[in-house]
Amino acid sequence: MIIYHNPRCRKSRETLELLKSNGVEPEVVKYLETPLNADQLKSLLKKLDIDATELLRKGEKEYKENYKGKDLSEQEAIDAMVKFPKLMERPVVIKGDSAVIGRPPGNVLALLK
């Protein structure tokens, strides 16, 4: 299991703790330090079964300053997350070919079944 984690984010910390309390020691990827490239994001989106715009954090300063009010294509949304990794929703937990966004943290329990 892999968690794309931001230690400064409360929901990300709660999700990691929930995994650990259920006996899972996931591989922790601090995606702000090791950003995903476009191909990795496309693979992640496929596992999440969502569009790129659904993974965008629209409340972030970088989004508001660069993309607010724009109708982004799939590729433009991916490019935005490559350029500004902070725009990727967090945390994201992957198990095999499945993934969930840990908002709320309880969402990850579906991967433990």
N, C-alpha and C positions, 0 to 999 in steps of 0.2 A: 504494500500500500504506500502511496506517495501523497504528501500534503504540500501544496503550494501555499506557503506560510509567510505572513508578515507578523513578526513578534510584537510590533507596536499596536496591532489591531486586537481589540478585546475579543471579538467573535473568532478570530483566528486562534488566539490562545485558548479560548473555551473549547473549540473544536479539537485542537490537539490534545487537550486534557481529557476530553470525552473519549477519544480513541484510546489513549493510554489507560484510562480507567476501565476500558473494556478489553484490556490485554493486548492491544495493538501498539507496536512500536514502529510507526511509519517512517519512511525515508522523508526527511524534512528538507524541502527545497525553498530557500529564502529567495523568492522570485524577483525581489527588488535588487538583490546582489547578483543573481544569475538569471537575467531576464530570458523569457522564451522568445524564440525566433518565430517567423511567420509559419513555417511548417509545423513546429511544435504546437502553436496556437490552433492551427487547423485540426490537428490530431486531437487536441484537447476538446475542441468544440464538437467534434464528431462523437467523442465519448460522452460528453454532456448532453448531446442531442439538442443543441440550441444554436441560434444565430449569434454571430459575433457581437451584434449590438446588444444582446441580452447579457453579455459578459462585461460590458462597459460600465464603469462607475461614473455616472453622469453628474455626481455632486462634486467631483474633484475640480480643483482650480484649473488644471491642465485641460480638462474637458470643456469647462465653461469658456476659457480663453480661446480655444482653438476649434471647437466643434459644435458648440451649442447652437441650436437652430438649423443645423445642417442635416440633411437626410443622407446619412453615410451608407455606402454600399458595404457589402460583406468585406471586401478587400480593404476598403478605407478604414473600417472599424478595426480590422486586424493590424493594419499599418499603424493606427493610433496606439494600440496596445504595445506594439514593438517599440515605437518611438518613446512612449510614456508608460512603462510597465505598471506604474501606480494606478493606471486606469483599469487594470484587470480586477474583476471582482475577486474577493478573497473570503475565506480560504477555499481552495478547490482540492478535493480528495479524489484520488484515482485508485481503483482496484481493477486490475485486468483491463477489460474493454469498457468498463463503466466508470462514471465519475459523477460527483455531485458538488454543488456549491454549499458550503457549510453555513448557510444563513437561512434559517437558524441552525445552530450546531447539531441539533438532533437529526438533521437531514442525512448525516453520515451514517446513522444507524442502519439505513437501508443497505449499505455496502457490507455490513457485518453479518448479514443473514446468509 
